[in-house]
Amino acid sequence: MAGAHDRPKNAAQFVVAAVIVVAAAGYAWSIRKAAGLPVVRPIRVAVMTWGGAGPGFVGIEKRLFGSQRVELKVIDDSAARQAAYQSEDFEVILTNPDQHPRELEMGLPGSMILLSDVSLGADGVVASPTIKSVADLRGKVVAYVRGAASDFMISKALSAAGLRREDLRLLPVEDPSISVAALEKGQEVAAAVSWEPLMSQAVATGRAKILFTSKDMPDTILGVFVAKDSLTGDQGRLEGFVNGWLRAVDYVTAHRAESNGIMARAFSVTAPEIETMMAGLALMSAERNAEWFQSRTGRSRLDSFTDEAASYWQSVGLLQPRSAAKGRWTSEAAAVLLEKASSARKLGSDTAGTN
């Protein structure tokens, strides 16, 4: 999952899409208020153009959040997205678990409440045709976006190949398109850490090949929602968001073609583009979320994963030593909800199997 990646798009298109979603939600809210029905405070979520955010738009259109009003705004520039979340207008942000410790240090409050997706081929490394394996990168120039989720991924790939960062000539860049362009032009860069669609575009030139992707390293790049205490401390609203999102994931899984159409319109992309985007990831179900959030031993799998990422960022000078008082990275209230949602689905599946 590209999560924290910046994905440049036509800004006007995103503003229009966001306004449509907010206007529709606002209309429904005004109708409930006029009818004297209970009005629940809306939950505003800052997301990027990424398939992991797609179920939210489906959930809004299909009214899967029930009485809980949810608004999604697409903000592809990571700095702008973080700034929006820091304001009082947003309570939830879509990011990556490995980015969460760094964003906390930057002043972005909250805890992880729900995994959106896992990257299964959407991120990876493209290399010149002469590079046959990760081991061949020793002594070569490798361009990468320092501090991105893909930075953490390449560190794990190097470790698996018996290499250290010091064994490569690492070239940090601000945008992966720069590194891919250098590779395509036959410059000194031997490999580039990137993501789709840039990887496929590089391969199409005939001057690069995919060395490995996140599909070869499952459960390395994940998307996650981080929420402020104002939401995690409000049981009713938190439950409305979590359960509504999981219902939306179920709906997308069961109605792929219809859902792709809804998501394509929300992101202002073409049908082939949304299909490619969704093919490179797997949405995280209630069951998969429960696996990552359950903490019967005191710490969840997601907490431990984030610990590992925090240690890595500290080792490369991108994070100050973590405070021992931090405790969990995940929301205990959300973990309870996810366990209940998973159990309910398993019970439903068992019941269906006996009929």
C-alpha atoms as a printed R data frame, in Angstrom:
    type eleno elety resid chain resno       x       y       z
1   ATOM     1    CA   MET     A     1   0.000   0.000   0.000
2   ATOM     2    CA   ALA     A     2   1.361   3.370  -0.901
3   ATOM     3    CA   GLY     A     3  -0.392   5.117   1.934
4   ATOM     4    CA   ALA     A     4   1.835   8.112   2.583
5   ATOM     5    CA   HIS     A     5   2.826   8.427  -1.053
6   ATOM     6    CA   ASP     A     6   2.100  11.627  -2.925
7   ATOM     7    CA   ARG     A     7   0.118  10.845  -6.065
8   ATOM     8    CA   PRO     A     8  -0.124  14.012  -8.208
9   ATOM     9    CA   LYS     A     9  -3.500  14.508  -9.855
10  ATOM    10    CA   ASN     A    10  -5.601  17.349 -11.175
11  ATOM    11    CA   ALA     A    11  -6.354  19.339  -8.018
12  ATOM    12    CA   ALA     A    12  -9.589  20.756  -9.413
13  ATOM    13    CA   GLN     A    13 -10.932  17.249 -10.012
14  ATOM    14    CA   PHE     A    14 -10.302  16.275  -6.395
15  ATOM    15    CA   VAL     A    15 -11.927  19.421  -5.057
16  ATOM    16    CA   VAL     A    16 -15.040  18.732  -7.136
17  ATOM    17    CA   ALA     A    17 -15.173  15.085  -5.984
18  ATOM    18    CA   ALA     A    18 -14.740  16.090  -2.351
19  ATOM    19    CA   VAL     A    19 -17.407  18.799  -2.613
20  ATOM    20    CA   ILE     A    20 -19.878  16.317  -4.117
21  ATOM    21    CA   VAL     A    21 -19.337  13.860  -1.263
22  ATOM    22    CA   VAL     A    22 -19.592  16.531   1.426
23  ATOM    23    CA   ALA     A    23 -22.645  18.134  -0.195
24  ATOM    24    CA   ALA     A    24 -24.483  14.817  -0.375
25  ATOM    25    CA   ALA     A    25 -23.663  14.020   3.233
26  ATOM    26    CA   GLY     A    26 -24.650  17.538   4.277
27  ATOM    27    CA   TYR     A    27 -28.013  17.214   2.560
28  ATOM    28    CA   ALA     A    28 -28.757  13.957   4.380
29  ATOM    29    CA   TRP     A    29 -27.716  15.599   7.664
30  ATOM    30    CA   SER     A    30 -30.038  18.574   7.114
31  ATOM    31    CA   ILE     A    31 -32.963  16.256   6.333
32  ATOM    32    CA   ARG     A    32 -32.457  14.345   9.608
33  ATOM    33    CA   LYS     A    33 -32.193  17.594  11.545
34  ATOM    34    CA   ALA     A    34 -35.341  19.026   9.966
35  ATOM    35    CA   ALA     A    35 -37.225  15.804  10.743
36  ATOM    36    CA   GLY     A    36 -36.204  15.977  14.367
37  ATOM    37    CA   LEU     A    37 -34.090  12.814  14.119
38  ATOM    38    CA   PRO     A    38 -30.852  12.382  16.129
39  ATOM    39    CA   VAL     A    39 -27.899  14.114  14.502
40  ATOM    40    CA   VAL     A    40 -24.491  12.525  15.097
41  ATOM    41    CA   ARG     A    41 -21.357  14.629  14.817
42  ATOM    42    CA   PRO     A    42 -19.717  13.868  11.435
43  ATOM    43    CA   ILE     A    43 -16.352  12.161  11.109
44  ATOM    44    CA   ARG     A    44 -14.040  13.824   8.585
45  ATOM    45    CA   VAL     A    45 -11.263  11.675   7.126
46  ATOM    46    CA   ALA     A    46  -8.185  12.851   5.193
47  ATOM    47    CA   VAL     A    47  -7.178  10.303   2.532
48  ATOM    48    CA   MET     A    48  -5.149  10.072  -0.670
49  ATOM    49    CA   THR     A    49  -5.832   8.618  -4.103
50  ATOM    50    CA   TRP     A    50  -5.399   4.998  -3.159
51  ATOM    51    CA   GLY     A    51  -7.572   1.898  -3.375
52  ATOM    52    CA   GLY     A    52  -7.413   1.385   0.370
53  ATOM    53    CA   ALA     A    53  -9.491   4.548   0.796
54  ATOM    54    CA   GLY     A    54 -12.021   3.457  -1.805
55  ATOM    55    CA   PRO     A    55 -14.451   1.524   0.434
56  ATOM    56    CA   GLY     A    56 -15.222   4.734   2.267
57  ATOM    57    CA   PHE     A    57 -16.746   6.302  -0.835
58  ATOM    58    CA   VAL     A    58 -18.685   3.100  -1.488
59  ATOM    59    CA   GLY     A    59 -19.907   3.081   2.109
60  ATOM    60    CA   ILE     A    60 -21.112   6.669   1.838
61  ATOM    61    CA   GLU     A    61 -22.953   6.106  -1.449
62  ATOM    62    CA   LYS     A    62 -24.526   2.832  -0.288
63  ATOM    63    CA   ARG     A    63 -25.325   4.276   3.178
64  ATOM    64    CA   LEU     A    64 -23.363   1.587   4.994
65  ATOM    65    CA   PHE     A    65 -22.347   3.903   7.851
66  ATOM    66    CA   GLY     A    66 -25.937   4.053   9.092
67  ATOM    67    CA   SER     A    67 -26.714   7.186  11.078
68  ATOM    68    CA   GLN     A    68 -23.028   8.060  11.382
69  ATOM    69    CA   ARG     A    69 -22.131  10.786   8.916
70  ATOM    70    CA   VAL     A    70 -18.692  10.236   7.355
71  ATOM    71    CA   GLU     A    71 -16.891  12.616   4.980
72  ATOM    72    CA   LEU     A    72 -13.757  11.733   3.019
73  ATOM    73    CA   LYS     A    73 -11.512  14.348   1.471
74  ATOM    74    CA   VAL     A    74  -8.792  13.411  -1.014
75  ATOM    75    CA   ILE     A    75  -5.563  15.319  -0.320
76  ATOM    76    CA   ASP     A    76  -2.687  13.779  -2.281
77  ATOM    77    CA   ASP     A    77   0.113  15.994  -0.992
78  ATOM    78    CA   SER     A    78   1.278  14.345   2.235
79  ATOM    79    CA   ALA     A    79   2.255  17.618   3.932
80  ATOM    80    CA   ALA     A    80  -1.131  19.150   3.125
81  ATOM    81    CA   ARG     A    81  -2.908  16.000   4.302
82  ATOM    82    CA   GLN     A    82  -1.007  16.050   7.593
83  ATOM    83    CA   ALA     A    83  -1.748  19.753   8.047
84  ATOM    84    CA   ALA     A    84  -5.449  19.114   7.454
85  ATOM    85    CA   TYR     A    85  -5.437  16.381  10.091
86  ATOM    86    CA   GLN     A    86  -3.713  18.670  12.560
87  ATOM    87    CA   SER     A    87  -6.574  21.139  12.213
88  ATOM    88    CA   GLU     A    88  -9.796  20.751  14.159
89  ATOM    89    CA   ASP     A    89 -11.726  19.829  11.003
90  ATOM    90    CA   PHE     A    90 -10.408  16.258  10.690
91  ATOM    91    CA   GLU     A    91 -10.415  13.415  13.210
92  ATOM    92    CA   VAL     A    92  -8.997  10.594  11.060
93  ATOM    93    CA   ILE     A    93  -6.099  10.295   8.615
94  ATOM    94    CA   LEU     A    94  -5.105   7.434   6.308
95  ATOM    95    CA   THR     A    95  -1.398   6.679   6.622
96  ATOM    96    CA   ASN     A    96   0.982   3.719   7.134
97  ATOM    97    CA   PRO     A    97   1.795   1.971  10.443
98  ATOM    98    CA   ASP     A    98   5.508   2.517   9.854
99  ATOM    99    CA   GLN     A    99   4.852   6.256   9.403
100 ATOM   100    CA   HIS     A   100   2.795   6.574  12.597
101 ATOM   101    CA   PRO     A   101   5.745   7.002  15.006
102 ATOM   102    CA   ARG     A   102   7.268   9.726  12.830
103 ATOM   103    CA   GLU     A   103   3.950  11.511  12.462
104 ATOM   104    CA   LEU     A   104   3.418  11.432  16.226
105 ATOM   105    CA   GLU     A   105   6.791  13.113  16.624
106 ATOM   106    CA   MET     A   106   5.694  15.704  14.050
107 ATOM   107    CA   GLY     A   107   2.737  16.562  16.243
108 ATOM   108    CA   LEU     A   108   0.008  14.461  14.621
109 ATOM   109    CA   PRO     A   109  -1.937  13.011  17.583
110 ATOM   110    CA   GLY     A   110  -3.911   9.802  17.792
111 ATOM   111    CA   SER     A   111  -3.750   6.030  17.721
112 ATOM   112    CA   MET     A   112  -4.299   3.388  15.042
113 ATOM   113    CA   ILE     A   113  -7.890   2.164  14.795
114 ATOM   114    CA   LEU     A   114  -8.279   0.185  11.558
115 ATOM   115    CA   LEU     A   115  -6.140  -1.302   8.780
116 ATOM   116    CA   SER     A   116  -7.381  -0.395   5.314
117 ATOM   117    CA   ASP     A   117  -5.290  -2.581   3.016
118 ATOM   118    CA   VAL     A   118  -2.021  -4.375   2.416
119 ATOM   119    CA   SER     A   119   0.144  -3.786  -0.651
120 ATOM   120    CA   LEU     A   120   0.439  -6.870  -2.871
121 ATOM   121    CA   GLY     A   121   2.560  -5.675  -5.778
122 ATOM   122    CA   ALA     A   122   1.773  -1.967  -5.842
123 ATOM   123    CA   ASP     A   123   5.194  -1.076  -4.385
124 ATOM   124    CA   GLY     A   124   8.617  -2.389  -5.283
125 ATOM   125    CA   VAL     A   125  11.961  -1.876  -6.972
126 ATOM   126    CA   VAL     A   126  12.640  -1.472 -10.689
127 ATOM   127    CA   ALA     A   127  16.198  -2.062 -11.906
128 ATOM   128    CA   SER     A   128  18.310  -2.120 -15.020
129 ATOM   129    CA   PRO     A   129  18.166  -5.430 -16.933
130 ATOM   130    CA   THR     A   130  21.687  -6.337 -15.769
131 ATOM   131    CA   ILE     A   131  20.554  -6.554 -12.127
132 ATOM   132    CA   LYS     A   132  19.414 -10.130 -11.491
133 ATOM   133    CA   SER     A   133  18.794 -10.081  -7.738
134 ATOM   134    CA   VAL     A   134  18.799  -7.838  -4.685
135 ATOM   135    CA   ALA     A   135  22.318  -9.117  -3.932
136 ATOM   136    CA   ASP     A   136  23.485  -7.568  -7.224
137 ATOM   137    CA   LEU     A   137  22.719  -4.134  -5.813
138 ATOM   138    CA   ARG     A   138  25.885  -4.211  -3.706
139 ATOM   139    CA   GLY     A   139  27.943  -1.134  -4.563
140 ATOM   140    CA   LYS     A   140  25.273   0.184  -6.945
141 ATOM   141    CA   VAL     A   141  23.377   3.482  -6.864
142 ATOM   142    CA   VAL     A   142  19.803   2.958  -5.663
143 ATOM   143    CA   ALA     A   143  17.399   5.902  -5.669
144 ATOM   144    CA   TYR     A   144  14.629   5.994  -3.060
145 ATOM   145    CA   VAL     A   145  12.317   8.380  -1.240
146 ATOM   146    CA   ARG     A   146  13.857   8.752   2.195
147 ATOM   147    CA   GLY     A   147  11.376   8.218   5.015
148 ATOM   148    CA   ALA     A   148   8.590   6.762   2.845
149 ATOM   149    CA   ALA     A   149   6.917   3.428   3.507
150 ATOM   150    CA   SER     A   150   8.961   2.002   0.619
151 ATOM   151    CA   ASP     A   151  12.134   3.044   2.480
152 ATOM   152    CA   PHE     A   152  11.158   0.668   5.281
153 ATOM   153    CA   MET     A   153  10.342  -2.019   2.701
154 ATOM   154    CA   ILE     A   154  13.741  -1.845   0.972
155 ATOM   155    CA   SER     A   155  15.481  -2.088   4.348
156 ATOM   156    CA   LYS     A   156  13.729  -5.406   4.990
157 ATOM   157    CA   ALA     A   157  14.583  -6.641   1.480
158 ATOM   158    CA   LEU     A   158  18.251  -5.801   1.981
159 ATOM   159    CA   SER     A   159  18.307  -7.586   5.324
160 ATOM   160    CA   ALA     A   160  16.782 -10.696   3.754
161 ATOM   161    CA   ALA     A   161  19.523 -10.631   1.098
162 ATOM   162    CA   GLY     A   162  22.270 -10.278   3.694
163 ATOM   163    CA   LEU     A   163  22.983  -6.657   2.794
164 ATOM   164    CA   ARG     A   164  23.160  -3.470   4.824
165 ATOM   165    CA   ARG     A   165  22.311   0.052   3.734
166 ATOM   166    CA   GLU     A   166  26.035   0.791   3.790
167 ATOM   167    CA   ASP     A   167  26.567  -1.827   1.079
168 ATOM   168    CA   LEU     A   168  24.641   0.338  -1.406
169 ATOM   169    CA   ARG     A   169  25.175   3.842  -2.726
170 ATOM   170    CA   LEU     A   170  21.833   5.218  -1.671
171 ATOM   171    CA   LEU     A   171  20.515   8.298  -3.471
172 ATOM   172    CA   PRO     A   172  17.637  10.022  -1.633
173 ATOM   173    CA   VAL     A   173  15.105  11.864  -3.813
174 ATOM   174    CA   GLU     A   174  11.944  13.824  -3.105
175 ATOM   175    CA   ASP     A   175   9.826  12.136  -5.768
176 ATOM   176    CA   PRO     A   176  10.068   8.563  -7.109
177 ATOM   177    CA   SER     A   177   9.417   9.805 -10.634
178 ATOM   178    CA   ILE     A   178  12.855  11.464 -10.509
179 ATOM   179    CA   SER     A   179  14.643   8.240  -9.647
180 ATOM   180    CA   VAL     A   180  12.682   6.229 -12.215
181 ATOM   181    CA   ALA     A   181  13.448   8.822 -14.890
182 ATOM   182    CA   ALA     A   182  17.177   8.581 -14.093
183 ATOM   183    CA   LEU     A   183  17.027   4.803 -14.399
184 ATOM   184    CA   GLU     A   184  15.198   5.014 -17.722
185 ATOM   185    CA   LYS     A   185  17.756   7.428 -19.152
186 ATOM   186    CA   GLY     A   186  20.577   5.010 -18.465
187 ATOM   187    CA   GLN     A   187  22.228   7.264 -15.908
188 ATOM   188    CA   GLU     A   188  24.257   6.043 -12.931
189 ATOM   189    CA   VAL     A   189  21.168   4.834 -11.075
190 ATOM   190    CA   ALA     A   190  20.965   1.021 -11.195
191 ATOM   191    CA   ALA     A   191  17.664   0.662  -9.364
192 ATOM   192    CA   ALA     A   192  14.793   2.770  -8.089
193 ATOM   193    CA   VAL     A   193  12.435   2.124  -5.183
194 ATOM   194    CA   SER     A   194   9.030   3.151  -6.449
195 ATOM   195    CA   TRP     A   195   5.344   2.302  -6.758
196 ATOM   196    CA   GLU     A   196   2.636   1.931  -9.348
197 ATOM   197    CA   PRO     A   197   1.960   3.179 -11.935
198 ATOM   198    CA   LEU     A   198   5.567   4.379 -12.171
199 ATOM   199    CA   MET     A   199   6.990   0.841 -12.068
200 ATOM   200    CA   SER     A   200   4.865  -0.407 -14.961
201 ATOM   201    CA   GLN     A   201   5.624   2.733 -16.941
202 ATOM   202    CA   ALA     A   202   9.355   2.167 -16.477
203 ATOM   203    CA   VAL     A   203   9.096  -1.462 -17.579
204 ATOM   204    CA   ALA     A   204   7.128  -0.401 -20.672
205 ATOM   205    CA   THR     A   205  10.144   1.587 -21.913
206 ATOM   206    CA   GLY     A   206  12.163  -1.626 -22.189
207 ATOM   207    CA   ARG     A   207  14.997  -0.113 -20.157
208 ATOM   208    CA   ALA     A   208  13.968  -1.469 -16.761
209 ATOM   209    CA   LYS     A   209  12.523  -4.545 -15.135
210 ATOM   210    CA   ILE     A   210  10.764  -5.192 -11.849
211 ATOM   211    CA   LEU     A   211  13.288  -6.618  -9.411
212 ATOM   212    CA   PHE     A   212  10.770  -7.355  -6.661
213 ATOM   213    CA   THR     A   213   7.481  -6.008  -5.344
214 ATOM   214    CA   SER     A   214   5.552  -5.928  -2.098
215 ATOM   215    CA   LYS     A   215   3.868  -9.132  -3.279
216 ATOM   216    CA   ASP     A   216   7.204 -10.849  -2.634
217 ATOM   217    CA   MET     A   217   7.247  -9.317   0.866
218 ATOM   218    CA   PRO     A   218   3.681  -9.660   2.180
219 ATOM   219    CA   ASP     A   219   2.514  -7.651   5.178
220 ATOM   220    CA   THR     A   220   5.289  -5.080   4.761
221 ATOM   221    CA   ILE     A   221   3.394  -2.047   3.476
222 ATOM   222    CA   LEU     A   222   0.016  -1.531   5.132
223 ATOM   223    CA   GLY     A   223  -2.555   1.219   5.157
224 ATOM   224    CA   VAL     A   224  -3.974   2.295   8.494
225 ATOM   225    CA   PHE     A   225  -6.404   4.838   9.883
226 ATOM   226    CA   VAL     A   226  -5.174   6.933  12.798
227 ATOM   227    CA   ALA     A   227  -7.793   8.760  14.878
228 ATOM   228    CA   LYS     A   228  -7.691  11.476  17.495
229 ATOM   229    CA   ASP     A   229  -8.839  10.932  21.076
230 ATOM   230    CA   SER     A   230 -12.060  12.830  20.289
231 ATOM   231    CA   LEU     A   231 -13.111   9.811  18.212
232 ATOM   232    CA   THR     A   232 -11.493   6.902  20.084
233 ATOM   233    CA   GLY     A   233 -13.042   8.231  23.267
234 ATOM   234    CA   ASP     A   234 -16.521   8.357  21.742
235 ATOM   235    CA   GLN     A   235 -17.695   4.729  21.663
236 ATOM   236    CA   GLY     A   236 -20.777   5.320  19.552
237 ATOM   237    CA   ARG     A   237 -19.092   7.303  16.804
238 ATOM   238    CA   LEU     A   238 -16.020   5.044  16.746
239 ATOM   239    CA   GLU     A   239 -18.250   1.992  16.392
240 ATOM   240    CA   GLY     A   240 -20.197   3.713  13.611
241 ATOM   241    CA   PHE     A   241 -17.036   4.380  11.646
242 ATOM   242    CA   VAL     A   242 -15.312   1.023  12.177
243 ATOM   243    CA   ASN     A   243 -18.363  -1.149  11.558
244 ATOM   244    CA   GLY     A   244 -19.483   0.984   8.628
245 ATOM   245    CA   TRP     A   245 -16.063   0.727   7.023
246 ATOM   246    CA   LEU     A   246 -15.964  -3.044   7.456
247 ATOM   247    CA   ARG     A   247 -19.426  -3.319   5.901
248 ATOM   248    CA   ALA     A   248 -18.105  -1.270   2.978
249 ATOM   249    CA   VAL     A   249 -15.132  -3.639   2.586
250 ATOM   250    CA   ASP     A   250 -17.547  -6.575   2.498
251 ATOM   251    CA   TYR     A   251 -19.640  -4.772  -0.105
252 ATOM   252    CA   VAL     A   252 -16.660  -3.972  -2.338
253 ATOM   253    CA   THR     A   253 -15.551  -7.598  -2.161
254 ATOM   254    CA   ALA     A   254 -19.010  -8.853  -3.158
255 ATOM   255    CA   HIS     A   255 -19.754  -6.166  -5.787
256 ATOM   256    CA   ARG     A   256 -16.389  -5.456  -7.382
257 ATOM   257    CA   ALA     A   257 -17.530  -3.974 -10.710
258 ATOM   258    CA   GLU     A   258 -20.106  -1.614  -9.176
259 ATOM   259    CA   SER     A   259 -17.678  -0.577  -6.439
260 ATOM   260    CA   ASN     A   260 -14.869   0.097  -8.926
261 ATOM   261    CA   GLY     A   261 -17.184   2.482 -10.728
262 ATOM   262    CA   ILE     A   262 -17.968   4.371  -7.518
263 ATOM   263    CA   MET     A   263 -14.299   4.561  -6.536
264 ATOM   264    CA   ALA     A   264 -13.180   5.639 -10.021
265 ATOM   265    CA   ARG     A   265 -15.600   8.555  -9.915
266 ATOM   266    CA   ALA     A   266 -14.533   9.533  -6.406
267 ATOM   267    CA   PHE     A   267 -10.840   9.524  -7.348
268 ATOM   268    CA   SER     A   268 -11.414  10.995 -10.824
269 ATOM   269    CA   VAL     A   269  -9.550   8.136 -12.496
270 ATOM   270    CA   THR     A   270 -10.432   5.792 -15.353
271 ATOM   271    CA   ALA     A   271 -11.867   2.305 -14.979
272 ATOM   272    CA   PRO     A   272  -8.559   0.655 -16.044
273 ATOM   273    CA   GLU     A   273  -6.665   2.816 -13.544
274 ATOM   274    CA   ILE     A   274  -8.861   1.818 -10.612
275 ATOM   275    CA   GLU     A   275  -8.661  -1.836 -11.661
276 ATOM   276    CA   THR     A   276  -4.852  -1.661 -11.709
277 ATOM   277    CA   MET     A   277  -4.854   0.116  -8.359
278 ATOM   278    CA   MET     A   278  -7.078  -2.487  -6.714
279 ATOM   279    CA   ALA     A   279  -5.152  -5.395  -8.258
280 ATOM   280    CA   GLY     A   280  -2.030  -4.318  -6.376
281 ATOM   281    CA   LEU     A   281  -3.569  -4.526  -2.910
282 ATOM   282    CA   ALA     A   282  -5.875  -6.534  -0.679
283 ATOM   283    CA   LEU     A   283  -8.504  -4.824   1.443
284 ATOM   284    CA   MET     A   284  -8.325  -5.721   5.123
285 ATOM   285    CA   SER     A   285 -11.403  -7.532   6.401
286 ATOM   286    CA   ALA     A   286 -12.688  -7.656   9.960
287 ATOM   287    CA   GLU     A   287 -10.948 -10.984  10.452
288 ATOM   288    CA   ARG     A   288  -7.593  -9.726   9.184
289 ATOM   289    CA   ASN     A   289  -7.888  -6.586  11.289
290 ATOM   290    CA   ALA     A   290  -8.620  -8.645  14.392
291 ATOM   291    CA   GLU     A   291  -5.480 -10.698  13.756
292 ATOM   292    CA   TRP     A   292  -3.363  -7.540  13.744
293 ATOM   293    CA   PHE     A   293  -5.098  -5.743  16.639
294 ATOM   294    CA   GLN     A   294  -5.701  -8.538  19.151
295 ATOM   295    CA   SER     A   295  -3.415  -8.182  22.172
296 ATOM   296    CA   ARG     A   296  -3.933 -11.143  24.484
297 ATOM   297    CA   THR     A   297  -0.207 -11.095  25.298
298 ATOM   298    CA   GLY     A   298  -0.202  -7.384  26.123
299 ATOM   299    CA   ARG     A   299   0.886  -6.078  22.740
300 ATOM   300    CA   SER     A   300  -0.721  -6.628  19.371
301 ATOM   301    CA   ARG     A   301   0.965  -7.735  16.164
302 ATOM   302    CA   LEU     A   302   0.444  -4.209  14.830
303 ATOM   303    CA   ASP     A   303   2.085  -2.702  17.921
304 ATOM   304    CA   SER     A   304   5.118  -4.956  17.415
305 ATOM   305    CA   PHE     A   305   5.275  -4.136  13.699
306 ATOM   306    CA   THR     A   306   5.250  -0.429  14.536
307 ATOM   307    CA   ASP     A   307   7.939  -0.974  17.191
308 ATOM   308    CA   GLU     A   308  10.148  -2.480  14.471
309 ATOM   309    CA   ALA     A   309   9.527   0.464  12.164
310 ATOM   310    CA   ALA     A   310  10.249   2.960  14.948
311 ATOM   311    CA   SER     A   311  13.563   1.243  15.671
312 ATOM   312    CA   TYR     A   312  14.472   1.431  11.990
313 ATOM   313    CA   TRP     A   313  13.676   5.149  11.733
314 ATOM   314    CA   GLN     A   314  15.744   5.765  14.845
315 ATOM   315    CA   SER     A   315  18.683   3.840  13.344
316 ATOM   316    CA   VAL     A   316  18.703   6.062  10.237
317 ATOM   317    CA   GLY     A   317  18.253   9.305  12.156
318 ATOM   318    CA   LEU     A   318  14.639   9.998  11.219
319 ATOM   319    CA   LEU     A   319  13.118   9.514  14.667
320 ATOM   320    CA   GLN     A   320  14.130  10.494  18.171
321 ATOM   321    CA   PRO     A   321  14.319   7.728  20.813
322 ATOM   322    CA   ARG     A   322  10.780   6.699  21.665
323 ATOM   323    CA   SER     A   323   9.366   7.610  25.035
324 ATOM   324    CA   ALA     A   324   8.948   4.570  27.254
325 ATOM   325    CA   ALA     A   325   5.609   6.023  28.369
326 ATOM   326    CA   LYS     A   326   4.069   5.586  24.922
327 ATOM   327    CA   GLY     A   327   2.703   2.123  25.565
328 ATOM   328    CA   ARG     A   328   0.463   0.981  22.714
329 ATOM   329    CA   TRP     A   329   0.382   2.458  19.230
330 ATOM   330    CA   THR     A   330  -3.096   1.017  18.698
331 ATOM   331    CA   SER     A   331  -6.461   1.966  20.187
332 ATOM   332    CA   GLU     A   332  -7.678  -0.565  22.725
333 ATOM   333    CA   ALA     A   333 -11.276   0.510  22.128
334 ATOM   334    CA   ALA     A   334 -10.889  -0.147  18.392
335 ATOM   335    CA   ALA     A   335  -9.269  -3.529  19.071
336 ATOM   336    CA   VAL     A   336 -12.331  -4.596  21.069
337 ATOM   337    CA   LEU     A   337 -14.663  -3.513  18.258
338 ATOM   338    CA   LEU     A   338 -12.612  -5.373  15.655
339 ATOM   339    CA   GLU     A   339 -12.606  -8.560  17.720
340 ATOM   340    CA   LYS     A   340 -16.382  -8.356  18.039
341 ATOM   341    CA   ALA     A   341 -16.826  -7.699  14.323
342 ATOM   342    CA   SER     A   342 -14.587 -10.634  13.429
343 ATOM   343    CA   SER     A   343 -16.406 -12.983  15.808
344 ATOM   344    CA   ALA     A   344 -19.794 -11.914  14.431
345 ATOM   345    CA   ARG     A   345 -18.704 -12.679  10.881
346 ATOM   346    CA   LYS     A   346 -17.277 -16.052  11.860
347 ATOM   347    CA   LEU     A   347 -20.495 -16.905  13.672
348 ATOM   348    CA   GLY     A   348 -22.505 -15.884  10.593
349 ATOM   349    CA   SER     A   349 -20.294 -18.040   8.372
350 ATOM   350    CA   ASP     A   350 -20.638 -21.057  10.691
351 ATOM   351    CA   THR     A   351 -24.403 -20.612  10.846
352 ATOM   352    CA   ALA     A   352 -24.651 -20.385   7.069
353 ATOM   353    CA   GLY     A   353 -22.610 -23.544   6.746
354 ATOM   354    CA   THR     A   354 -25.066 -25.545   8.859
355 ATOM   355    CA   ASN     A   355 -28.149 -24.523   6.854
